[in-house]
Each structure stands twice: as C-alpha cells, then as structure tokens.
Amino acid sequence: MKVNFKSRCAWLVGGALLLLTATPSFALFGVGDIVFDPTSYASLVSQATTALNQFKLIENNIVHFSVKQQWQTTLNTLKNANVANMFGETVNMTLALNTNSPTTSTTAWKTATVPVSSNTSLYLQGQTVGNSPQLSQLAMVEMSDSISPDCLTAVGQYRATRTTNTTANNALLQQQFDVTSATNSEVQQLNLLNAAEAQKLSETQSQGQMQVCLASQMTVANMQQRNAAAQDLNSTALIYQQRSVNDVSAANEDSTWQTYLP
C-alpha cells in the first residue's frame, strides 16, 4: 500500500500537534506507569530550597556568641553617706541620705538649720508683701525648707534602690554575657533586651528625680543671688537719695543722717 506525499505530511503535522498539546509528563525507561513531571519536580526543588533557607535562618538565630565578655562593664556601687554628728546637730542626717524616709529627712533638716524665731515673726507682720526685703528672705527660707528635705529623700531613695537592685542587675548582666545555649536562643535574647530596657527605664526615672532636686535647689540659689543683687541696688539708691538731702559735711553735723540701717 502506497502512501502519497500529502498523506505523509498530514501524519507528520498531526503528530507534531499531538506532541505540542501533550502534558509534560512522560514515561521513563519505556515503563508506562513511571511518569516524570518536570513541573512538579521544579516545584519540589523550590520548596526544598525555601525550607533549607528557613532552616539556615533559624540555625543562625540560635547560634550564640562565645566571647561576649569583651563588652562587659562593671556596675558602679555607691558608698553610703556617713555624716559627722559631734553634738547632735546632724542627727538622722546619715539615715536620711541612705534610706527612703521623708519623715526622717524633714526631721534631720529642721535639726540642722536655724529656725525663724517668734520675734522675727512679730517684726515681719508689719511688712508689705512684694515690697519687703525681709519677706523675700523669708520666702527663700521657706522654699528651702520645703525643697531640701525632698532632696534628702531623693538621695536616700536613690542609694537604697541602687542597693536593692544590685542583685537583679547582676543577674541580668550574667545572663547577657552567658555564652552557653541556655540563654542564647532568639526569644531568650529578646527577653533579655526587654529586661535591660525595663532596668534602663527605672534608672532614668530615678535620675529624673535627682534632676528635679538639682533644678529646685538652683531655683533657691538663684533667688538668693537675685535678692542680694536687688537689695544692693536698692541700698545704693537709698544712700544716694539720703546724701542728697542730708549734708554730711563737718559743718552740718547736727543734720547728719541718723536713720540709715547698715
């Protein structure tokens, strides 16, 4: 049976179309039930590569340092204050500077300072607020009496808290610089970072109280300097005014200024 040229061309074209429309799967080694699918193989390779990369990432996250001690620092300890008390003038002052006790701070401050006497209170009753150097001095004394005990308490609280927190600080420091696998997983390291941030926040808040104390003391000191400068200016102006009215020459001794208070 002869097959003409046109028929053979038709068979070839049909076979080519069949191959083009066939699935990527094909039999291996001539065995029909063993099929190789290139698309599925590429997908499996991609999944295996992704899993391997994830494994390497996890492995890198749990690898710990072996020489952390090169960053280790020492926590400075505070020496407790010890104020001399020869005649009882600083009773409770040492306790106030080392503990968190507002009552002790107030008592210690009152004992160590000069009180305003009742005679002074009677003298100041006739003064005009806002136009009296003496009342300005009294205001400065009263501000100092309010601020200074609080500063004593802040110092004592800081010392006491620093001592109390020493154990926690040292424990965190040891775990941060631990080189074993017990504390070097990613989650554990993140927990240590959170603990360190919490400790930093507590220290910052304590430092903030100390800064408030310093600012308060500077306010009182500035008030004292300001009042002294104003009093000096007022005294100079008063002396100039009195000298222009009262002749202080030897020929006029009977009218010499007698009301000047040094």
Buried (B, 14 or more C-beta within 10 A) or exposed (E): EEEEEEEEEEEEEEEEEEEEEEEEEEEEEEEEEEEEEEEEEEEEEEEEEEEEEEEEEEEEEEEBEEEEEEEEEEEEEEEEBEBEBEEEEBBBBBBBBBBBBBEBBBBBBEBBEEEBEEEEEEEBEEBEEEEBBEBBBBBBBEBBBEBBBBBBBBBBBBBBBBBEBEEEBEEBBEBBBBEEEEBBBEEBBEEBEEBBEEBEEEBEEBEEBBEBBEEBBEBBEEBBEEBEEEBEEEBEEEEEEEEEEBBEEEEEEEEEEEEEEE
